[in-house]
Amino acid sequence: MARFRSALYAGSIMHRRLRPKHHSLRYSIFYLLLDLGEIDDLTRMLRLFSHNRFNLFSFYDRDHGEGSATSLRDRIERYLQDAGIDFGGPIRLLTMPRILGYAFNPLSIYFCHRRDHSLSAILYEVNNTFGQRHNYLIPVPYGMKGPIRQESQKTFHVSPFMTTDMAYSFSVTPPEKIVTVSVIGRDEAGPLIIAKLSAARQDLSDAALARAFCAFPLLTFKVIAGIYWEALLIWLKGVGLHQRPSPPDQPVTIGHGAMIEANHSEKNSANGL
């Protein structure tokens, strides 16, 4: 039996841009699933992981939420309360930790539970390379099983090659033996970009962290370097730039559950992952 509800997930990420120029990439990656209620226990029991201080792997509260040093759980519960979403159970965060003091997370995902441990909401925390952060909070109907389909209008600027005049469709299999997350960004013409994460669970231990460091050396540095490299390749293909708008006034955009299947064109695009 695993010592922690927290875990390590290793797998791969795929991105595919469909228009106006085709561009795709795939790379190996790992995430930590961190139960916010046991982070201090992880710090005491793991030599290679620390909370709010330097280590080979570390987790800093200020890297998430509003960027302050106050309790991350309190901040997320405030978002849930303001949205009228039930809470009180575990909050588990799927994210990349700092490695040797550095991390950049384009997307971190919070799985928020009710007191009876049923999933009540998923919060998608998005960072851009301009130092800005925004959240998409979407409720989960009681008793819903994966894959969980959700939708939200895009309100936050991420890439200079895309506008905010888009919508996101999410499909998530919550983390158990595996975790999968797919995101389709679409505009009036249909699907524009597809991203998919697929990863398998490993028990969290010093040995697992050491293996991850050897298998994915300096991963977080490679993530930010890869973002700029892929941006250069897209620009060289002749894709135009869009002016960066002001960030949303509010830190959270509320989305909704998608209770119907994706349309035919989205299915065909996703099947090509």
Salt bridges, closest charged atoms under 4 A:
ASP35 OD2 - ARG5 NE 2.99
ASP35 OD2 - ARG92 NE 2.89
GLU38 OE1 - ARG5 NH2 3.64
ASP40 OD1 - HIS51 ND1 3.03
ASP41 OD1 - ARG44 NH2 2.06
ASP61 OD2 - HIS51 NE2 3.12
ASP63 OD2 - ARG98 NE 2.75
GLU66 OE2 - ARG78 NH2 2.35
GLU77 OE2 - ARG73 NH2 3.01
ASP86 OD1 - ARG115 NH1 3.78
GLU125 OE1 - HIS64 ND1 2.70
GLU151 OE2 - ARG186 NH2 3.83
GLU151 OE1 - HIS256 NE2 3.24
ASP187 OD1 - ARG19 NH2 2.76
GLU230 OE1 - HIS23 NE2 2.57
GLU261 OE1 - ARG149 NH2 3.72
GLU266 OE2 - ARG186 NH1 3.37
